[in-house]
């Protein structure tokens, strides 16, 4: 949980400042993820992909429940966009 002071500073930032902060954090994370032996780096990115896939699956399931979307149509983001629109 972020402290109130931190949240307040973030809220007072311009969109450009928030983008800069995001890019700086992404660059440092990328460096950390891509350092080390090739096999270790591959495992890190495989794990990230698994986490992303699981998150996307949960989002699809929630959208299906919320909008009564046909499960077969949840295989692509275009199908979800069409159903939700």
Legacy VTK file of the C-alpha trace (Angstrom):
# vtk DataFile Version 3.0
C-alpha trace
ASCII
DATASET POLYDATA
POINTS 85 float
0.000 0.000 0.000
1.306 3.422 -0.890
1.494 6.182 1.658
-0.879 9.132 1.290
2.040 11.480 0.554
3.194 9.249 -2.291
-0.299 9.046 -3.751
-0.720 12.801 -3.505
2.583 13.444 -5.306
1.578 10.999 -8.028
-1.816 12.665 -8.463
-0.146 16.055 -8.842
2.135 14.842 -11.648
1.391 15.767 -15.213
0.675 12.928 -17.650
4.162 13.460 -19.084
5.769 13.102 -15.663
3.834 9.912 -14.991
4.872 8.532 -18.376
8.519 9.373 -17.673
8.299 7.610 -14.308
6.741 4.547 -15.961
9.400 4.420 -18.686
12.239 4.798 -16.180
10.865 1.962 -14.047
10.350 -0.198 -17.145
13.935 0.341 -18.289
15.374 -0.683 -14.935
13.089 -3.728 -14.764
14.077 -4.734 -18.300
17.755 -4.584 -17.410
17.214 -6.784 -14.363
15.099 -9.287 -16.311
17.539 -9.612 -19.195
20.726 -10.053 -17.151
22.238 -13.443 -16.452
22.708 -16.735 -18.255
20.523 -17.293 -21.308
18.636 -20.189 -19.703
17.770 -18.098 -16.630
16.565 -15.205 -18.803
14.400 -17.594 -20.852
12.852 -18.980 -17.675
12.088 -15.476 -16.397
10.314 -14.500 -19.588
8.486 -17.829 -19.759
7.211 -17.216 -16.225
6.095 -13.697 -17.156
4.252 -15.108 -20.171
2.522 -17.690 -17.961
1.453 -14.977 -15.520
0.174 -12.797 -18.376
-1.749 -15.722 -19.879
-3.371 -16.498 -16.528
-4.313 -12.863 -15.994
-5.781 -12.646 -19.508
-7.744 -15.850 -18.920
-9.203 -14.423 -15.715
-10.138 -11.200 -17.503
-11.872 -13.213 -20.234
-13.773 -15.221 -17.640
-14.880 -12.059 -15.855
-16.013 -10.487 -19.136
-17.933 -13.623 -20.062
-19.723 -13.544 -16.716
-20.380 -9.815 -16.807
-21.571 -9.607 -20.415
-22.749 -13.176 -21.057
-20.172 -13.573 -23.818
-20.015 -16.882 -25.677
-16.873 -18.732 -24.409
-15.811 -19.539 -27.979
-15.608 -15.844 -28.804
-13.157 -15.170 -25.974
-10.234 -16.612 -27.890
-9.332 -13.277 -29.421
-9.315 -9.715 -28.205
-11.262 -8.617 -31.302
-14.127 -10.910 -30.329
-14.210 -9.440 -26.825
-14.126 -5.905 -28.198
-17.047 -6.727 -30.535
-19.111 -8.252 -27.732
-18.484 -5.437 -25.259
-19.064 -2.595 -27.746
LINES 1 86
85 0 1 2 3 4 5 6 7 8 9 10 11 12 13 14 15 16 17 18 19 20 21 22 23 24 25 26 27 28 29 30 31 32 33 34 35 36 37 38 39 40 41 42 43 44 45 46 47 48 49 50 51 52 53 54 55 56 57 58 59 60 61 62 63 64 65 66 67 68 69 70 71 72 73 74 75 76 77 78 79 80 81 82 83 84
